[in-house]
Amino acid sequence: MTDGRFLLALACLLLLTRAAGLLARRAGQPATVAELAAGLLLGPSLLGAVAPGVHRFLFGPDVLPALGALGELGLVLYAFGIGRHLAAPAGPDRAAPAVAAVSAVSVLLPLAAGAVLSLALDGAHSGPRATPLASALFLGCALSVTALPVLARLLADEGLTDTPAGRISLASAAVGDAVAWGVLTTALFAAGTLGTHQLVPAAAALVAVAVLLRTRKGTARHGTAPHGTTRHGTAGHGTSRHGTDLTLTVAGCALAAAATSATGLHQLLGALLFGHLWGRRHPATAGRPALQGLDTVTATVLLPCFFLGFGQRLDLGAGPWDVPLVAALLLTAVLSKTVGCGAAAALAGLPRREWLRIGALMNSRGLTEIVVISVGYEAGLVDRELLTALTVVALATTVMTAPALRLVDRLTAGPQSGTGTGSGSAPATGREGAPRR
């Protein structure tokens, strides 16, 4: 790639997705929605149709594999971040009954609805490796996920983090997503993607991951002093420490992802497990500069490459859309989450405003569903038409979350208002400049 097209394509991609994300945040929407839309528009859906020469020049077969490799790394590190979120404490004990009720309904109801839809489709949109059981589990999983990182950021932006709805929805999403990833793993097993001859290299990689976790625990004991200095008093030592943290973290993610990939399962499952173990083992180190920097690079540089690769698979303008399929999936997704989770929260004794908020919040699927359906498509569980329909569901349910919250606050305005206003006026905390995912 001596002509520099890879660097030109990367620059165009990053600038476009960043601009789209900023515009989305101005409109009160998660950056993920606009960034994914930008990736779709740079594919055959728009750029390939309007300017095919430009599309071939920027994202031709000699450029796309390199961008795809960056996107693959971004996806692995994103899964690592989800795993860390899942390791976070579930919240105060007094909220445990509500969390149990909401998390159970948020998984079981969409899972059952997705299984019924899969049976009704009767293999019409199954991929080459799909079995009836794998298809039912996968579709139910795709409808049951909640975008945990999107949810956390949205709660901060809306000033709802410390409200009962915020705490319960975040804890319920963590529990529900952990179960959903387990269901996805079961679906991949049911599709016959696991071979016993692949277990030896997987076991070797997992042993290496365990060694890295132990090494990482040793480095975590040496805390950094304020202003980037170590206890030895030099900023240089601090920079070296951060470099070690970053190296061990990325290497551990890569090894864990390689281990699950060697078994025939998707590599994201290994990175997710590594992130969960990392979060459980080092709960106090999440705010370290090295980790914050890794999250920023993942969100702003690597994930846009995944959005681009995802967009190259879909041509939204090709052929007639299966409108009944999209409508059925969207209606099932929205009702099973908003009505189901809201009703569970109401039965747990929460006030009207809080259970309505929970129903709206749990409907946000965001990038997490995009990742799940991408895994299913790569595993041969769904065809391109169902992939497109589920992409629409992921975008639509994420877009409607913030307006639904504001509608709830207008309908229930009164003395029972919680800490958050729901108006979006509360400042975000912790990662003000980071895209909301």
N, C-alpha and C positions, 0 to 999 in steps of 0.2 A: 504494500500500500504506500508506495513512495510518492504518489501524487497528492497525498494529504486528504483524500476524500473521507477517510474514517474520522479524522479530526474535524473536518468541516461538518460532516453529518452529526457528530456528537455535539458540536457547538450549536447547530440549528435545533437539535432535539432539546437540549437543556434550556436554551433561551425560550423556546416556544412553550414547553411544559411549565417553566417557572412563571412566565407571564400569565398562562392560563390559570395556574394555581392561585396567583395573587388576585386575579379578577374574580375567581370563585370565592375567595375569602372575603372580598369586598361585598359580595352578594350574600354573605352569611352561609356559604356552603363549604363542605370539606374540599380541600385542594385535590384530593384523590379523584373526585368526579371529573374535574376539568382536565387534570393531567392524563387520565385514562382516555378521555375524549380526544385530547390532542394526539395521543398515540394512535387511536383509531383513524383519525383524519389524515395522518401521515402515511397510512397504508393504502391499499387499493380502494377503500371506501371513498376517498376524496382525491388525495394527491395522485394516486395511480390512475384515476379516471380523468382528472382534469389536466394534469401535466405528467404523462407517463415517462417522458424523457427525463424530467427532473427527478422523478421517483426512482428510475433506474440508476441515475447518476449518484444520488445520495444514498440510497438504500438497496443497491444491487447486491448480487450474490458474493461479490468480493468484499463488501463492507458489513453486511448484515451479520455474518457469523461472529465478528469481533464484538459488535454491539450486543449480540445475543449472549456472549460469554459474560459481559458486564452485567447484563440483566439477570443471568443465572446466579451470579454472586450476590446481587442485590436481593434476590428472592430468598436465598439461603440466610442472609443476614437479617432480613425482615422476619423470617420464621424464628430466628434466634430471639428477636425482640418480642414476638408474640409469646414465646416460651417464658421469657422473663416476666411478662405481664401475668401470665397464668400462675406464676409462683408467688405473686403478691398476696398478702393476707386477705382473707375474705371479708373482713370488716368486723364491727362490734357484734358480740354474741346476741345482743337483743334483736338484731336484724336477722338472725339465723333462720327462723321459721319462714320469713318472707323470702329470703334468698333461696331456701330449699324449694319453696313452692314455685317461684318464678323460674328458676333455672330448670327445674324438672319439666314444667310446661313448655318452656322455650325450646327444649330439645324434643320431647316426646310428641307434642302436637304437630309441629312441622314435619317430623320424621314420619309419623303415621300418614299425614296428608301427602307427603312426597311419595311414599310407598304406594298409596292408592292411585295417585296420578300415574306412576310408573306402570302399574298393572293395567290402567285404562289405555295407556299408549301402546301396550302389548308389543314392545320391541320396535315401534315405528321409528324411534330416533336413537336406537342403541348403536354403540360403536362395535368394531370388529371383535373385541375381546369381552364384550358384556355378557353376563348371565342374568337371568331374572332377579336373583338375589342381589347381585352386585349393582344392577341398575336401580333397584328399589332403595338400597342403602345409600347409594350415591346421591340420588335425587333428594331423598330426605335430608341427607347431610347438607347439601347445597342450600336448602331452604331454611335450615335450622341455625346456621352460623350467625353470629353478630360480630361486627367489626370492632374488636376491643380497642385498638389504638385510636380509631375514629371516635368511638364513644368517649374515651378518656379526654380527648382534645375538645370534643363538642361540649362536654360537661363543664370544662374549664372556661371555654368561651362564653357559655350561656350563664355562668355563675351558679351552676347547679351541683358542683362537686360535693359540697358539704350538706346537701339536702338528703332527706331519706330516699327520694327517687334516685338521686345520683349514686349514693353508696350502694343501694340494693341492686340497681341495674348493672353497675360495674362488677360487683361480686357475682351476680347471676350470669353475666356474659362470660366471665372467666371460667366458671364451672361448666356452663353450657358449651363453650368452645372446646374445652378439654375433652368433653364427651364426644363432641362432633368430630374432632380429629381422630378419636378412637374409632368412631363409626366409619370414617373415611379409610382408615387402615384396614378395617374388616372388609370393606367393599373391595379394596385392592387385593386382599387375600382371596376373596370369593371369586375374583376375576382370574385367579391362577397366576399371579405375577411373582409368586415366591418359589424359588427352587432350592432344594436342600444343598446342592453342590455349591451354592453361593454363600453359605453360612460361614465358612472358614475365613475368607477375607473380611467379612463383616465383623466377625468376632475379634480379629486382629485390630481392626480400626477402632472398635469400641474399647479395647484395652488401652490403646493409645490415647483415646479421649479421657478415660479414667485417670491416666497418668497426668494429662494436661490439667484436669480439674484439680488434682492434688497439688500440682505445681502452682496453679493459679491461686489456690488457697494460701499457699506460703507467701506469694507476693502480696496478697491482700492484707496480710498482717502488718505490713510496713506502711503505715499511713503517711500521707503527705501533709506537710505543714501549710499554713496559709500562704497565699500569693505564689503558689506553684513551687515552693521550696520543700525539700525533703527534710527529714530530721537531721541530716548531715549539713543542712544549711545552704545548699547550692541548687540553683535552678536547673543546672545541667543534669544532676542526678534525677530530678523530677521528670525531665524530658525523657531520660533513659527509661525510668520506671513506666511512664505512660506508653512508651514504645514497646516495652515488654508485655504490658497488659494487652495492648492491641494485637500484638503478634500471637500471643497465646489464645486470645479469644477467637480471632479469625481462623487460626489453625485448628482449634477445637471444633468450630462450626464446620469447616471443610471436611475434617475427618469423620465427624458424626454423620454429615450428609453423605459422604462416600460409603460409610458403613451400611446405611439403609438402602442406598442405591445398589450396592453389591448384592443385597438380598432380593432385588427386584421390586422393592417398594420405592416410593418417591423419596428423593433426597431431602425434601423439606421436612419430612417426619423426623429424620435424624437431627437436623438443626433445631427443630422445635423442642425435641427432648433435651438436647444439650442446653438450650436456653432455659428450660424449666429447671434442670439440675443446677445450672449456674446460678439462677435466681434464688433457689432454695439454699444453696451453699454460701452465697455471698450477698445476702439481702441488703447490707448496708453500703455496698459499693456502686449502686446504680447511678449515683450522681457524679461519678468520677469523670474528669475531663476527657479521658481516652474513650470512655463508653459514649459520652455525649457527642464527641466528635464522630465516632463511628455511626451513630444514629443519624447525624446530620448528613454525612456523605451518602449513606444508604438511601435516605429520603430524597435528596436533591440531585444526586448524580447517577446512582445505580438503578433505582426503581424506574425512572423514566425510560431506561433501556429495555426493561421488561415490558412496560406499556407499549413501546414501539413494536417489540417482537410479537406481543399479543395482538396488536392492531394489524400486523401483516397477515394473520391467519383469517381475519374476518373481512368480508366485502359486503358491507351493509346494503349496497345498491344492487347486488347481484341476485336476480331471481325474485319471485314473490315471497313476501314474508308470511309465515304461518301465524296470522293474527290471533286465531283462537288459542293456539298454544301459548303465545306470549301472554294473552289475557288470563288464561287459566292459571299459569304459573304465577303471575303477578298478584292475582286475587288471592290465591292460596297462600302465597308468601306473606302478604300484608295481614290478612285476617288471622292466620295462625299465630303470628307474633303479636300484633297490636291487641286483638281481642283476647287471645289466650293468656298472654303475660299480664295484661291489664286486669283480667278477671282473677287470675291467681293472686295478684297483689291486693285486689279488693277483698278477696276472701281471707287474706292474711291480716286484714284489719287496718290497712292504710287509708288515709283520707282520700277523698275523691281526686283532688289535684295530683297527689303523688302517684296513685295507680294509673291515672291517665298519662302522666309523664312517662312512667315505666313502659306502658304499652307503646308509646311513640319512640322511646329510646331503643328498645330492644329490636325494633324493625330495621335498624341501620346495619347494612351488610358490608358495604364498601369494598376495600381491597381484599379482605379476607375471603369473601365469596369468589372474587375473581381468581384468587390463588387456588381455591378448592376446585373450581370448574376447569381451570387450566390443568391441574393434576389429573382430573377425570378424563379430559380430552386426550392428554398425552398417553394415558393408560389404555385408551381405546374403549372407554365406557359409554361415550356419547358421540353423536355425529355433529357436524358443523352447525346444523340448523338449531339443535338444542343448545349448543354452546352460545350461539347468538342470542337466543331467547333468554338464557340465564344471565348473560351479560346485561341485557336490558333490565332485568329484574334487579341485579346488583346496583346499577346506576340509579334506577327509579326509587328504590327503597331508601337509598342513602340521601338522595336529593330531598325527599319528602320529610325527613326527620326534623330538621330545624323549623320549617314552617309549621309542622304539626305541634311542636313544643310551644311555639308562640300562639297558636290557636288555642291550645289547652289553657295557657295563662290568661288569654282574653276571656275565655268562657268561664273560668273559675276564679276570676279576680275577686279578692276579698280578704278577710282577716286571716284565712288559713294559709296565706302565702308563706312559702318557706324562705330559706336563705337566699336562693337565687331568684332573680326576677324573670328569667326566661327571655328577656328582651335583647340579649346579646351585648348589653352595656358593661357587664362585668369584665375586667381585664383577664386575659389568659395568664396562667401562672406557669413558671418553670421553663417553658420552651417557646417563648413569644414568637420567635422568628421561624420556627419549624413548621413545615406543612402539616396540616391536620390529616391524619390517615385513619 
